[in-house]
Structures are given as structure tokens and as C-alpha cells.
């Protein structure tokens, strides 16, 4: 008994050290690289997508509710944040056509929390009718709601709040923070994203490992059996839907911060599909899988496969084949291969296991290439 | 008065075009219980086929050739992306369908360069005619007639022929139909082929009216056609047609009263209303879940 306790303590200590090191590595990367460099851009966007993908995974992977409404909740979060945190001077310029009716300005952190809260509130309302539906009907109904939300945000009568279909910009972002001026962290633009997203992910992990999380998994595996075991289906489905939307809302707000301008037209159903595919690549039902897949997806689409769009890739120079759009074709082919042949994705339903990672680095990699620097670059990819 | 008539005519013709897409959804759903997300992209690609073929070989060859190519496309999608997952959970197949849709859109984006392509004038469709003082394209009047002819032919096919009987049997009970010696793969292929032919014809009517195609222009009519299929009762062909006409007419009446932004939202509100009030749709049969 004593021994088991000790073991679990050592295990959690190991994970804690791992994540602290990971965080330290990210902060060092952040301080060493200018904010416009490719690696910072990729890590920032990847971090934001990681939260959104995990929020979708709560529903689709852990509760087995196939929902396609993510873009709608992201839109709510992004708009709530942008509308409420803009200063009145900025509003003069942004709402130049219609004038504005929201005249108060909230600090960014309140805006961020409200972004989640508004999305969660709408999820509660939408969930009342929609969560009674089964599998594919649920998918279509949530997709429909996301479209309705988008239509509302572009409605001329709400112009004074949402600015119609014109973009919103000049709300506070992390790059202009004056708090850290003069310190080493002066141009740290990635760290705030990492901090916020880690906090959210920690909350999600705690929830998944609680009795609620176990109830979600029971519903996913067999709804009728779960109900027979005394799990209140309606209550838990609603809870899962609201939690997922809350974090999707925060993710949407972070996306707005990252992009520094948003329009309603970018939150189409194709955004939801993109996130769904990230979840599938990572493994439906794995949090670390979703996080990993987000970074991989963003790194590929923004960085590593860029050459496919601009003429030369891996030393091949074929401007006729490698022209604009080819990257996405290659990408969707890879996705189809994963969907058809590696249905479990990168992680399946497993989570990151440090013992296996350690075994991989100490036993497998050195025997493959006896070079230390290769192992280093492999570590980057795992993160 | 004339304007009401114009909106009504536009609604009927739009509804007819949706109906042709909706049949493809409803038939596939009836047999495979799969929302074929790629169907709307097949519809879009059919339009692109016409554009590219028309510049190469002219109209009279382009139209039948486009229909054949669309059929080949739908057939290969079924064989490559859905057949390997036949025993997988329904969610996997649906994800595969979304993946195919993503792939087709990206390929179309690559080939067209992302710019909207102008749909050629098909003289038979785009000449303008006058009816009761409201002037409109001929396609507006032609669509409902063509839809009714095609639907009658389809209903005859399903009720009177052997393959139609096999389809009906498979949609009632997939497994038992297979045990009775029905070659289920042929039935499924046939369903996709019929869906593709109707989508190709629908795309000619639709894009003659709207003039330009971009890689995502299939998505909206596709979703609406699916709503129409659910509204009419999924699996039921007359249901899909009636649903499509109702949606087409209502949307255009909304445009008439100046709520253009909400014509899309209306469709989805209708969907959610029908799903909550009568999930089986207007003509659907009641289904029970087995433990």
C-alpha cells in the first residue's frame, strides 16, 4: 500500500517536472525568437488550435456526441471578446458606418472569461432541444445552429454591436502589453497563450479524470447501459456540451487575439471540419493526441509544406505542379489516408506516457541514429 | 403582384434544384444511414466538368460527358472512401465523408486557382421568357417540369424494377437483405449512381441560374438539400421533393419581405423545429432503437 502510494507520487512528480521543463523550453524559445519569426507564429496558432481541438474532443471523443457546432461557439467567443474589450477610440474607427451601442470597455481577462461564458450560455440554450437528438441528426442540427449564429452576427439590425459583416479589429492583444516592458520578457508574445491554454487544459484534464469524466465515457461507450447504471443522461450530455462550448469560446477569443482582426465569414462550417480532422489525426478521445495533432497540423500547413505552394519542395523545382493550393491537396490526401487506414490517429485513446517516451529516447532512437542532435529534434516533434 | 409571382417562380425553381440534390442524400441515407457530406461537392464538381468540357468539345458532347464523369466520381468515392469502412462505426464513415468533401474542395481550389468560374450559357436554359408580365430565365420554368419527370421515372424504377425492389429491401433491413441474396454492393453503387446523375442535372439547372462556381459553392445548396431530405422524412423520395419545394419557396418569400440574411437561418431553424417536433419528418417511418 505504502509502496503504491510512493510510486504514484513519483509518477506525478515525473509528469510535473516534464511539463515544467516543456513550459520552460517554450518560454526560452519565446524570449530568444522575435515575435514575427515562423516558429513563434506556428507555436502561437498551434496553442490556440490545441485548446479548440481539445474542446471538440470533450464532446466527440469523450462523450460520443457528434457535434459540428464548434465554429459557432468560436464565433461567439471571438465576437464577445472583441466587442467588449475595444476602447471607445478604436470603436470610432471600427464602427465607422453604423455607430456603436456598447460604450464600456472591459479589461482583456474579463473579456476572455466572458467569451467562454457567453458561448456556454448559448450552448445551454441550444442544448435544450438539440441534445435529445441522436448521432447524425445531432451533427446536422449543431451545424445548422452554427450557421444561424453566423447569420445573426451579420444581421444589419445588430450592426451597432457586431459591426455587420465588416471586420472587428483594434481590440487588446498580447503583443502590446506594457506590463513587462524593460524585462527579458519584453517581446515574449507566445507565453501568455501557453499560460492560458495550459490552465484551460489542466481544468479539462481534471474534469475528464473526475466522476463526470467517467460518466461521459460511459455514455460514449453505451448510452443505454450508462443510463441503466444510474447516470443521468440529459444532465451529463448538457454538462459536456456546455463545457466544450465554454472552452471553444475561449479558444475563439484567443484566435481573435492571435489574428488581431476577425470577420464572421471565417467561422464557416469548413472551420469546424478542419478542427474535426485535427481531432481525428490526434486520436478521438485523447487530449495529448489533439494537442500534438494541432501543432503538427499548424506546423505543416503554415511552415513545413509551404514549399508545395510556392514552387519548390524538398529540392524539387516544379512551379507548374507546386502552385497555390497544392499544399492543401497533399494535406487532404494525408488526412484521407489517416481516416481510412489509421483510424485511431496518432494516439488512439491513449494519453502521453512518459515511460514509453523515455524508453523511445533511451533505447530505440540511439540505436537508430547514433547522433544526439537527431534525438533533440525528435523531442521537438513530440512536444 | 408581378414581383410576388417572380419570387414564387424563383422559389419553385430553386426548390426543384434542391430536390434533385436531396434525392441523392435521402437514398444514400435510406440504405447506408450515412450523411454523404461529399454529395454537395459532387454537385459542384459536376458544374466544373461542364465548364471545362464545354470549352474543349462544345455543348452537345459536354453535357452527357459531364453526367458520365460525375457518375464515375461518385462511384469511385463510394468504392474508395465508404466501402472499406462498411463494418466501422457510423462516426468513422461520417468523418470519412467529411474528409472526402474537404479533399474535393481543395482539389477544386487547386485546379481553378480559387477564382470563381463563369458558368457557360446553355441557350436552352438561359434565354429569358415572359410569363404573366414577370420576366425570367427559361430554366425557371423548365426546372419544375424536369424535376417532376425525373421523380416519376425514379419512383417507377424503385417500385417496378428488380434493382428497385432490392433497394427497398436494403433500406428496410440491410443485413436481412444481404442474407436473402441481394448483392448489397451493387445496390449501394446503383444508389450512388442515381444520386450522381440527378445531382449533375441539378447542377446544370442551378448554375445556369447563378452563373458562377467557386469550390465552396456546393456547400450551401448541399446543406439545404439535406435539410429538405430530413424535413420530408429521410429515406422517402416524395418527402425529399416536397421538402425541397417548401424550402425553396419559403426562402424566396423571405427574400421578398427583405429578410435576405435570414433565408439561410430559416432553413436551419426549420430543421431544428422538425427534428424536435417530428424527428421522422413529414413522410418518414417511425424507427425504434434496439438495445
Interface residues (C-beta under 8 A of the other chain):
Chain A: X60 X64 X66 X129 X130 X132 X133 X134 X135 X136 X137 X139 X140 X141 X143 X144 X145 X147 X148 X151 X152 X154 X155 X156 X224 X268 X269 X270 X273 X274 X276 X277 X280 X284 X323 X324 X325 X326 X328 X329 X331 X332 X333 X335 X336 X339 X340 X343
Chain B: X33 X34 X35 X80 X81 X84 X85 X88 X90 X91 X92 X94 X95 X96 X98 X99 X100 X101 X102 X103 X105 X106 X107 X109 X110 X113 X114 X216 X219 X223 X226 X227 X230 X261 X262 X264 X265 X267 X268 X269 X271 X272 X275 X276 X279 X289 X291
